[in-house]
Amino acid sequence: MSVPFIILTVVFAAVCLALISAILLQKKRDAGGVGSIAGMGNVAETYWDRNKGRSMEGSLEKWTKVGGVVIAILAIVLCLV
């Protein structure tokens, strides 16, 4: 095993653990698939919905997306190394 492979594997594991914790900290969505099909998923836009990006929930969503992209890139790089 080469040193870059070991370093990338450790970084991959750390990002995986961070992504797991970010996903587990998020709130469960109540509407589910039925609410989005019926059009009741986003009936009223409240103050909380408009400022969601500044809240902890919004930042967790953002970091979940970023973590998913980083994991995908690291997985491809690890396969190539």
Secondary structure, DSSP 8 states (H G I E B T S, - for coil): --HHHHHHHHHHHHHHHHHHHHHHHS---SSHHHHHHHT-TT-S--HHHHTGGGSHHHHHHHHHHHHHHHHHHHHHHHHH-
